[in-house]
């Protein structure tokens, strides 16, 4: 049996495999995410929490996407130490990106 995998057998012979003690497998049993990814994730979570604290009363009760500006703010902050700035796409790039219906 592999690490972080538990087998439970039923009397009728069926088996169930529990991964990572039932926790989020990528966190409990994986190698984890690089610190750079965690840094971006926590920054976005913190800014999202701040956004909810400021605007939550006016937001509808549903799952919301992270506001694009917050996502861009984190991206700009992460790239700034490397002297990299996010540029604007050209019309041709926007047209090309919008032309896809399937695939990546």
Secondary structure, DSSP 8 states (H G I E B T S, - for coil): --TTEEEEE-TTS-EEEEEGGGS-HHHHTS----HHHHHHHHHHHHHHHHHHHHHGGGS-SS-----HHHHHHHHHHHHHTTT-------HHHHHHHHT-SS--
